[in-house]
């Protein structure tokens, strides 16, 4: 059975989660529990801290199951 990747967004970034790649190390929930939860649905809440902290945590994901994409910022007129 194939499970599709999940997407979560805030004003700065979109985070994707690929459950087929995840090794369930729990590093995300242990190190940034205000964003990643192993007991609450939805388990990712990007509004609970700065996007830079979320990006730092995603870059520590050992399996690469978590990825991010920065959104383009609109130019001020």
MOJOQUI-V706785 format. One record per helix or strand of 2 or more residues. SS is the DSSP state (a for helix, b for strand). FROM is the first residue (numbers start at 1). TO is the last residue. If there is no record, write none. Layout:
# MOJOQUI-V706785
ss,from,to
SS,FROM,TO
SS,FROM,TO
This chain:
# MOJOQUI-V706785
ss,from,to
b,6,9
b,13,17
a,27,31
a,46,48
a,51,58
b,66,70
